[in-house]
Amino acid sequence: MQSTTFSSQKVENVLDYMKTKHVAFGDVLFYVLDGQSPRCASYRRWVFDDLESTLAQIDQYKRGREILRNWSLNLVCKVVDREMRKVKKVFAMNTREITPEFVEAWSFSGFRDAIKANAPTLCEVLLAGVQTARARNEGKKDPMVVRVFHGYYFSLVNAMQVISVIISQMAHHRSHYAMQFQALLGLFWWSSGASRQSIHTLQRCGLSISYDSINNILSELSPKCLAEAQPIARSSHLATYDNINISLSSFYEQREDAPSKVQSGTVAVLYKLRNANPDHMGLQELLNRDREGRDLHFSEDIQPSLSQLGCIQRQLSLHVAETLVNWVPEFSHYKSHPDLQHEQRRSVPRGYKTQQFPLRVSTIEENSIKGNIAVLRNIYVDQLGLTEDDFSDLAIPCINDQSTNARIRGAKAVRTDDVNSFTRIQCFQLAPGLFHMLMNLLWAILHVHRGSINSTGSLTYWFSVLDRKRLSSPQPDFHTLRSSLFQILDGLLLACWTTELNKRGHPNFTSFAASQPSPDELRDIASDIVGSYAKPDDASLPPPPHTKKAPDQNEKTASRFRNVTALIRDLLYVRELSTAISSGDWGRIEDILGTLAIVFKGAGASNYCTEVLHLIRNLKVVWTPEFA
């Protein structure tokens, strides 16, 4: 801090005095900084108060700038070196330390916080590398904003994620033992199907450990995962399994003992049941109810009840309203309105995650009755180490695709006179997998409504309009088909909205939005759309046009209208099933089970119709309410 009485002449006098006494300026500065007298302490405070401006003044001169920057760089390097030694120590581990508990407990947020706590200086340096001058100025107003690319903003949290990954790469380069992040990311690459060559490339980039090390971790994790699954298998749990095909390599030589290009097998997963009471999982009571239970009746068990019909009508109406809200910008503010949310029938708690325990893949193929018997024995006896006596009175829900369930029922028929409930396969209570049910429902609707390109309103016609490819096979890709059908449904429903709004005096959506309709009004119009355009009966047919060819033209129009309304109805049920599965609301699915059985039967999918009927009988007759 400069004194108020500062003058150049005084400084010149001091410099002359120092010259006559042979005292260097550096000697004075070092004495002030190292001296122990109270007078030196007072001068040190003055030096530190004015240090920043002093360094800025030194930076104005070339030599001073070079010296200052070299010294600063050396200081930062020493600090970064100390921080990286700490980071290396924190994340050092070996493959044996990677346990299922560690994998489950690890989180990127905790990893990011550890990086920031142990390497704050390096984080600041790297953060400066992703900030522009404009971003730094904006950061003064909002410190959570970091500008990385032109026109694209990341929050500070996202920037720290990038920085954390970079620092982990640096730590792994310093020591291959600092592999916490690389090991977990390597497991992710492996589980995602990355090739050995890709993993090798990622290892060179510091984003993975070696392929052999990943295999070592899997060898260590496998018995530990089985050990975790054993107590679950002895208590209330749900089992499921399906076939798996693993591509091994490309072999061009054809010979008798040539290696297979694809290895087929079976993968099984156990799920812990939420709120399951062991007293309600008894097998003998279920067997007695199955043996003494009644058959299904259409009016009582398959046809939806009045309360279910009301719920279905409300759910379908909400789907119609959602189409308007999602696709017309003027109505986007209705998305989160509580009156336009689906009614929860029996859903899992929000945020709940079912505990799952995957088992080892076996090379047993489950495409036969004998194969399914072998798979079940491999799961519970060979892998989990259980005995047949452990299943004396334990009912196990078993959810699979329809063909697997059919083979298990065949195994039950073959093993009727066996010695215990496990070898008789009686302990497994079967139900269809909802994904397979949805996929087969899509294929069934495609089969019914495919039509030809010349049939206006048929799916083939709409696929041509939308220029959709790879949908001509009987069983096309699930995601491609679902996306296409939902796009067709949304377009048809928007056309229905346009027609209904025209009847109410609104020429377009903008005019209707200007009237500020209430959510109840939207639901009422959506309900009218379901009643008029999703029920293909004669009462809903449009009036015939007044032309010279009215009879023929009216018949064609009526036929097209019936086909389109039937398509809208069926696709609304598909959307209801899909959204109910996504939201985890089993009550909504149970409401439409009977309708789904009718749709499957009408589409010629008798296997899944039978599977749904088996499920309905289990829910209403065989299983106790607590077990169901």
VOMI-600935 format. One line per 3 residues: for each residue x negated, y negated, z negated of C-alpha. Coordinates in steps of 0.2 Angstrom, whole numbers, plus 5000, padded with zeros to 4 digits. Example, Ala and Ser with C-alpha at 12.3 -4.5 7.8 and 13.67 -1.06 7.14 Angstrom:
<rs>
4938:5022:4961 ~ 4932:5005:4964
</rs>
This chain:
<rs>
5000:5000:5000 ~ 4993:4984:5005 ~ 4991:4970:4992
5001:4954:4994 ~ 4985:4944:4993 ~ 4977:4954:5007
4966:4945:5019 ~ 4953:4950:5032 ~ 4940:4939:5024
4941:4948:5007 ~ 4939:4965:5016 ~ 4924:4958:5025
4917:4953:5009 ~ 4920:4970:5001 ~ 4912:4979:5017
4897:4967:5015 ~ 4895:4972:4997 ~ 4896:4990:5001
4883:4989:5014 ~ 4871:4980:5003 ~ 4873:4993:4989
4872:5007:5002 ~ 4889:5014:4997 ~ 4899:5023:5011
4918:5021:5013 ~ 4919:5040:5012 ~ 4910:5040:4995
4923:5028:4988 ~ 4937:5038:4995 ~ 4930:5055:4988
4927:5047:4971 ~ 4944:5041:4970 ~ 4952:5058:4975
4940:5068:4964 ~ 4937:5056:4949 ~ 4944:5060:4932
4946:5042:4925 ~ 4963:5034:4923 ~ 4958:5020:4935
4955:5033:4949 ~ 4972:5041:4946 ~ 4980:5024:4949
4970:5022:4965 ~ 4975:5040:4970 ~ 4994:5035:4969
4991:5021:4981 ~ 4982:5032:4993 ~ 4996:5045:4993
5009:5032:4995 ~ 5001:5025:5011 ~ 4994:5042:5017
5007:5045:5031 ~ 5005:5028:5039 ~ 4986:5030:5037
4986:5046:5047 ~ 4998:5039:5060 ~ 4985:5025:5062
4971:5037:5064 ~ 4981:5046:5077 ~ 4980:5031:5088
4962:5034:5091 ~ 4956:5048:5102 ~ 4942:5054:5091
4953:5053:5076 ~ 4967:5061:5085 ~ 4956:5076:5090
4949:5078:5072 ~ 4966:5076:5064 ~ 4975:5088:5075
4961:5101:5074 ~ 4962:5100:5055 ~ 4981:5101:5055
4981:5116:5067 ~ 4968:5125:5055 ~ 4979:5121:5040
4995:5127:5049 ~ 4986:5143:5054 ~ 4980:5147:5037
4998:5144:5030 ~ 5005:5155:5044 ~ 4993:5169:5040
4997:5169:5022 ~ 5016:5170:5026 ~ 5014:5184:5039
5004:5194:5026 ~ 5020:5192:5015 ~ 5032:5196:5029
5021:5212:5033 ~ 5022:5218:5015 ~ 5040:5215:5014
5045:5225:5029 ~ 5032:5238:5028 ~ 5039:5256:5028
5037:5273:5035 ~ 5049:5284:5044 ~ 5053:5295:5028
5060:5279:5020 ~ 5074:5277:5032 ~ 5089:5286:5024
5107:5285:5028 ~ 5110:5274:5013 ~ 5096:5262:5020
5104:5261:5037 ~ 5121:5258:5030 ~ 5116:5245:5018
5105:5235:5030 ~ 5111:5219:5037 ~ 5104:5207:5049
5109:5192:5038 ~ 5099:5199:5024 ~ 5084:5202:5036
5086:5184:5042 ~ 5086:5177:5024 ~ 5071:5187:5020
5061:5181:5035 ~ 5066:5163:5030 ~ 5061:5165:5012
5044:5172:5016 ~ 5039:5162:5031 ~ 5047:5145:5030
5033:5136:5038 ~ 5033:5148:5053 ~ 5052:5146:5055
5050:5127:5055 ~ 5037:5128:5069 ~ 5047:5140:5080
5063:5130:5077 ~ 5054:5115:5084 ~ 5050:5126:5099
5069:5128:5103 ~ 5074:5110:5099 ~ 5073:5096:5112
5072:5077:5107 ~ 5090:5075:5110 ~ 5094:5090:5099
5084:5083:5085 ~ 5093:5067:5086 ~ 5110:5076:5086
5104:5087:5071 ~ 5103:5071:5061 ~ 5121:5070:5063
5125:5088:5062 ~ 5111:5099:5055 ~ 5120:5115:5061
5117:5110:5079 ~ 5102:5116:5089 ~ 5102:5113:5108
5093:5127:5117 ~ 5098:5127:5135 ~ 5105:5112:5145
5124:5111:5142 ~ 5124:5126:5129 ~ 5123:5124:5110
5118:5136:5097 ~ 5121:5134:5078 ~ 5106:5134:5067
5111:5152:5061 ~ 5110:5158:5079 ~ 5093:5150:5081
5087:5158:5065 ~ 5092:5175:5072 ~ 5081:5172:5087
5067:5166:5077 ~ 5069:5181:5065 ~ 5067:5193:5079
5051:5184:5085 ~ 5043:5184:5068 ~ 5047:5203:5066
5039:5206:5083 ~ 5024:5197:5077 ~ 5023:5207:5060
5025:5223:5070 ~ 5010:5218:5081 ~ 5000:5214:5065
5004:5231:5058 ~ 5014:5246:5065 ~ 5020:5249:5047
5030:5233:5047 ~ 5044:5242:5057 ~ 5060:5240:5048
5068:5230:5061 ~ 5060:5240:5075 ~ 5065:5257:5068
5084:5252:5066 ~ 5084:5244:5083 ~ 5075:5259:5091
5089:5270:5083 ~ 5102:5258:5092 ~ 5093:5260:5109
5093:5279:5107 ~ 5111:5280:5102 ~ 5116:5269:5117
5108:5281:5129 ~ 5093:5271:5133 ~ 5080:5281:5143
5063:5286:5136 ~ 5055:5275:5148 ~ 5066:5260:5143
5062:5263:5124 ~ 5043:5264:5129 ~ 5045:5247:5137
5054:5240:5122 ~ 5041:5247:5111 ~ 5027:5237:5121
5038:5221:5118 ~ 5039:5224:5099 ~ 5057:5228:5100
5057:5246:5096 ~ 5046:5260:5089 ~ 5040:5274:5100
5052:5287:5106 ~ 5043:5301:5096 ~ 5044:5291:5080
5063:5289:5084 ~ 5064:5308:5085 ~ 5055:5310:5069
5068:5298:5060 ~ 5082:5308:5068 ~ 5074:5324:5061
5073:5316:5044 ~ 5091:5309:5044 ~ 5100:5324:5051
5098:5335:5035 ~ 5102:5319:5024 ~ 5118:5316:5034
5123:5334:5032 ~ 5120:5333:5013 ~ 5131:5317:5012
5145:5326:5022 ~ 5145:5342:5011 ~ 5155:5334:4996
5167:5326:5009 ~ 5170:5343:5017 ~ 5174:5351:5000
5187:5338:4996 ~ 5201:5328:5006 ~ 5195:5324:5023
5200:5323:5042 ~ 5190:5333:5055 ~ 5189:5330:5074
5178:5336:5087 ~ 5176:5335:5106 ~ 5165:5341:5120
5149:5331:5125 ~ 5138:5332:5140 ~ 5120:5326:5139
5110:5323:5155 ~ 5093:5330:5153 ~ 5083:5326:5169
5083:5328:5188 ~ 5077:5345:5194 ~ 5075:5348:5212
5069:5365:5213 ~ 5082:5379:5213 ~ 5078:5395:5205
5086:5407:5194 ~ 5078:5401:5178 ~ 5078:5383:5182
5082:5371:5168 ~ 5099:5364:5167 ~ 5102:5346:5172
5116:5344:5160 ~ 5118:5352:5142 ~ 5136:5354:5137
5141:5356:5119 ~ 5152:5350:5105 ~ 5150:5335:5093
5161:5334:5077 ~ 5164:5320:5064 ~ 5172:5321:5047
5182:5306:5040 ~ 5185:5302:5022 ~ 5204:5300:5019
5210:5284:5011 ~ 5219:5286:4994 ~ 5220:5305:4997
5226:5315:4982 ~ 5219:5333:4981 ~ 5236:5338:4973
5244:5334:4989 ~ 5232:5343:5001 ~ 5238:5360:4996
5240:5372:5011 ~ 5252:5385:5004 ~ 5267:5373:5003
5264:5367:5021 ~ 5264:5385:5027 ~ 5280:5388:5018
5288:5372:5025 ~ 5283:5377:5042 ~ 5290:5395:5041
5306:5390:5033 ~ 5308:5373:5042 ~ 5321:5368:5054
5319:5364:5073 ~ 5320:5347:5080 ~ 5336:5339:5085
5336:5325:5098 ~ 5348:5314:5089 ~ 5340:5315:5072
5322:5317:5076 ~ 5317:5311:5094 ~ 5329:5297:5097
5324:5281:5088 ~ 5335:5276:5073 ~ 5344:5260:5073
5331:5252:5062 ~ 5317:5258:5073 ~ 5326:5252:5089
5327:5235:5081 ~ 5309:5235:5077 ~ 5304:5241:5094
5315:5227:5102 ~ 5306:5214:5091 ~ 5289:5221:5095
5292:5221:5114 ~ 5299:5204:5113 ~ 5283:5197:5105
5273:5205:5119 ~ 5283:5195:5131 ~ 5281:5179:5121
5262:5183:5119 ~ 5261:5183:5138 ~ 5267:5165:5139
5256:5160:5125 ~ 5240:5168:5132 ~ 5242:5163:5150
5250:5145:5150 ~ 5239:5132:5141 ~ 5253:5121:5136
5259:5135:5124 ~ 5242:5140:5117 ~ 5245:5132:5100
5258:5145:5097 ~ 5245:5159:5096 ~ 5243:5158:5077
5261:5154:5072 ~ 5267:5166:5059 ~ 5284:5168:5067
5275:5175:5083 ~ 5265:5188:5074 ~ 5269:5207:5075
5278:5214:5060 ~ 5267:5226:5050 ~ 5276:5243:5048
5262:5253:5040 ~ 5245:5247:5043 ~ 5228:5249:5035
5222:5235:5025 ~ 5213:5221:5034 ~ 5194:5224:5035
5195:5242:5029 ~ 5183:5254:5038 ~ 5185:5272:5037
5170:5281:5031 ~ 5164:5293:5044 ~ 5151:5307:5044
5145:5313:5061 ~ 5137:5331:5061 ~ 5125:5339:5072
5129:5343:5090 ~ 5130:5361:5094 ~ 5128:5370:5111
5144:5379:5108 ~ 5157:5374:5122 ~ 5175:5372:5115
5183:5375:5132 ~ 5191:5392:5126 ~ 5200:5400:5111
5184:5409:5107 ~ 5173:5394:5108 ~ 5185:5384:5096
5184:5398:5083 ~ 5165:5397:5085 ~ 5165:5378:5084
5175:5378:5068 ~ 5163:5391:5060 ~ 5148:5382:5065
5154:5365:5057 ~ 5159:5372:5040 ~ 5149:5387:5038
5133:5385:5048 ~ 5130:5366:5046 ~ 5139:5362:5030
5136:5378:5020 ~ 5153:5381:5014 ~ 5161:5398:5012
5178:5405:5017 ~ 5184:5405:4999 ~ 5182:5386:4999
5197:5384:5010 ~ 5209:5396:5001 ~ 5222:5381:4998
5215:5366:5007 ~ 5224:5358:5021 ~ 5213:5349:5033
5220:5336:5046 ~ 5212:5340:5062 ~ 5214:5327:5077
5209:5332:5094 ~ 5214:5330:5112 ~ 5229:5340:5118
5219:5354:5126 ~ 5208:5357:5111 ~ 5224:5358:5100
5232:5370:5112 ~ 5217:5382:5110 ~ 5217:5380:5091
5235:5385:5091 ~ 5230:5400:5102 ~ 5217:5404:5090
5229:5404:5076 ~ 5240:5416:5086 ~ 5226:5428:5089
5220:5427:5071 ~ 5237:5429:5063 ~ 5232:5445:5053
5215:5440:5048 ~ 5209:5440:5030 ~ 5210:5422:5024
5217:5405:5029 ~ 5200:5399:5036 ~ 5198:5414:5048
5216:5413:5052 ~ 5213:5394:5056 ~ 5228:5390:5046
5220:5377:5036 ~ 5219:5365:5051 ~ 5234:5354:5053
5234:5348:5070 ~ 5238:5331:5078 ~ 5234:5322:5094
5221:5309:5096 ~ 5229:5292:5100 ~ 5215:5287:5112
5219:5303:5123 ~ 5238:5300:5121 ~ 5236:5282:5127
5225:5288:5142 ~ 5237:5301:5147 ~ 5251:5289:5145
5242:5278:5158 ~ 5240:5292:5170 ~ 5258:5297:5168
5264:5280:5172 ~ 5252:5279:5187 ~ 5259:5295:5193
5277:5289:5192 ~ 5275:5272:5199 ~ 5261:5274:5211
5272:5273:5227 ~ 5265:5268:5243 ~ 5258:5251:5250
5274:5248:5259 ~ 5285:5250:5244 ~ 5286:5232:5237
5284:5233:5218 ~ 5275:5249:5217 ~ 5258:5251:5209
5249:5254:5225 ~ 5257:5238:5232 ~ 5251:5228:5217
5234:5236:5218 ~ 5232:5230:5236 ~ 5238:5213:5231
5225:5212:5217 ~ 5212:5220:5228 ~ 5208:5234:5215
5197:5248:5220 ~ 5194:5266:5213 ~ 5212:5268:5207
5218:5281:5220 ~ 5213:5297:5210 ~ 5226:5305:5199
5215:5301:5184 ~ 5205:5285:5187 ~ 5194:5277:5174
5203:5272:5158 ~ 5197:5255:5156 ~ 5199:5250:5175
5217:5257:5175 ~ 5222:5249:5159 ~ 5215:5232:5164
5224:5233:5181 ~ 5241:5238:5173 ~ 5240:5225:5160
5236:5211:5173 ~ 5251:5217:5183 ~ 5262:5217:5168
5257:5199:5163 ~ 5261:5193:5181 ~ 5278:5201:5181
5282:5194:5164 ~ 5277:5177:5169 ~ 5288:5178:5184
5302:5183:5173 ~ 5299:5168:5162 ~ 5300:5157:5177
5317:5164:5182 ~ 5324:5163:5164 ~ 5317:5145:5162
5325:5140:5179 ~ 5342:5146:5172 ~ 5340:5135:5157
5336:5120:5168 ~ 5317:5120:5167 ~ 5309:5120:5184
5292:5124:5177 ~ 5282:5128:5162 ~ 5276:5110:5159
5295:5104:5158 ~ 5298:5118:5146 ~ 5283:5114:5135
5288:5095:5135 ~ 5305:5100:5126 ~ 5294:5107:5112
5303:5123:5109 ~ 5303:5132:5092 ~ 5295:5149:5090
5313:5156:5087 ~ 5318:5149:5104 ~ 5303:5158:5112
5308:5174:5104 ~ 5326:5172:5109 ~ 5321:5170:5128
5308:5184:5126 ~ 5322:5195:5119 ~ 5333:5190:5134
5319:5195:5146 ~ 5317:5212:5138 ~ 5336:5215:5139
5337:5209:5157 ~ 5321:5215:5165 ~ 5315:5230:5155
5331:5240:5155 ~ 5333:5247:5173 ~ 5352:5251:5172
5366:5245:5184 ~ 5372:5232:5172 ~ 5356:5222:5174
5355:5222:5193 ~ 5355:5205:5202 ~ 5370:5200:5213
5369:5206:5231 ~ 5364:5192:5243 ~ 5377:5186:5255
5370:5190:5272 ~ 5376:5200:5287 ~ 5367:5215:5281
5372:5213:5263 ~ 5376:5232:5260 ~ 5359:5238:5266
5349:5223:5260 ~ 5358:5224:5243 ~ 5353:5243:5241
5335:5239:5245 ~ 5335:5224:5233 ~ 5343:5235:5219
5331:5249:5222 ~ 5316:5237:5220 ~ 5323:5229:5205
5326:5245:5197 ~ 5308:5251:5200 ~ 5301:5234:5194
5311:5234:5178 ~ 5306:5252:5175 ~ 5288:5248:5177
5290:5233:5165 ~ 5298:5244:5152 ~ 5285:5257:5153
5270:5245:5153 ~ 5278:5236:5138 ~ 5277:5253:5129
5259:5255:5134 ~ 5255:5238:5127 ~ 5264:5242:5111
5255:5258:5109 ~ 5238:5250:5113 ~ 5240:5235:5101
5247:5246:5087 ~ 5231:5257:5089 ~ 5220:5242:5089
5229:5234:5073 ~ 5228:5251:5064 ~ 5247:5251:5061
5253:5269:5061 ~ 5271:5264:5058 ~ 5273:5255:5075
5266:5271:5083 ~ 5278:5282:5074 ~ 5293:5271:5079
5290:5275:5098 ~ 5284:5293:5096 ~ 5301:5300:5102
5301:5287:5117 ~ 5284:5293:5122 ~ 5289:5311:5122
5303:5306:5134 ~ 5291:5296:5145 ~ 5279:5311:5146
5292:5323:5150 ~ 5300:5312:5163 ~ 5282:5309:5171
5279:5328:5172 ~ 5266:5328:5158 ~ 5274:5342:5148
5258:5346:5139 ~ 5258:5329:5130 ~ 5277:5329:5128
5275:5346:5118 ~ 5260:5339:5108 ~ 5270:5324:5103
5285:5335:5098 ~ 5273:5345:5088 ~ 5268:5329:5079
5285:5324:5076 ~ 5290:5340:5068 ~ 5275:5340:5057
5279:5322:5051 ~ 5297:5326:5048 ~ 5298:5344:5043
5281:5353:5040 ~ 5271:5340:5031 ~ 5275:5333:5014
5278:5314:5014 ~ 5262:5313:5003 ~ 5252:5323:5016
5259:5314:5031
</rs>
